[in-house]
Amino acid sequence: MAELKAKVGDVVQFPWGPRGERIVQGVIREDRGPLGTGGRHLYDIEFHTGLVDEPSRWIELPAVEFELVKEPVSTN
């Protein structure tokens, strides 16, 4: 399967939580390149967990662990 091609500014979603029970959305802030295991392409993603008054978080994920979002859900 071909790896997802994403770019800085794209909105993505991925599983979050101890068992990946929640799906959260974030924004790609940096394209880190093929630095992962076996040359997997890595991205830095800024996201919010949805908890009140919690600052944004960052995570580094390979492209195979998230998907692009066509219509982002507002958290306001």
N, C-alpha and C positions, 0 to 999 in steps of 0.2 A: 504494500500500500504506500502511495506517495505521501510524503510529509506535508502537512498544512503550510501554506505560505501566508504569513501574517506580516503586518507592518506596524510601526509605531503609530499609536492613536487608535488602532482597532479595538473594538469592544469584544471581549471574550467571556466565556463562562467555563467553570470547572467545579468539581466536587470539593467541598470543604468540610472540615470537622474530623473528629477522631476516626470515624468510619466512612468519611466522605458522604455523610447523610444529607448535607445541604448543597445546593447549587448556588454559587455566588458569581457575580459579574465583576469584571475589572477592565482596566485599560492597559494596553501594552505601552510601557514607558521606555523600554530599551530592547533592541535586538542584539543579543549577546553573541550570536553566531553559532557555528557547529562545535561547541565546547563540551557537550554532554557525552555520556558513555556511548561509545560506538559512533561518535560524530553527530549525535542528536542535536538539533538546533534548539538553543535556549533563548527564552525571553524573560525579562523582568516585567512583572505585572503589579500594578497598584490596584487594591480592591478594598471594599468595606465589608465587614461581616454582617452588618445590619443591626448591630447592637447600638443603642442610644449612647451618644457622647463618646463613642470609641473612635480614636483616630484611624486614618487609613493604614493599611498594612501593605507589605510588599512580599512577593513570592517569586522565585525563579522556577519556571516550568519548561519542560520540553514541549514542542509543538504538538506532540501526539497526546498530551494530557489535557488539552483544552480545545474548545471549538469556537469559531467566530459566531457572534450574535448579529443577526440581521436587524432586529428591532430591540434596542436596549430597554430594560425596564427601569423606570425612574424610582429612586429610593427616597424622594422628597415627600 
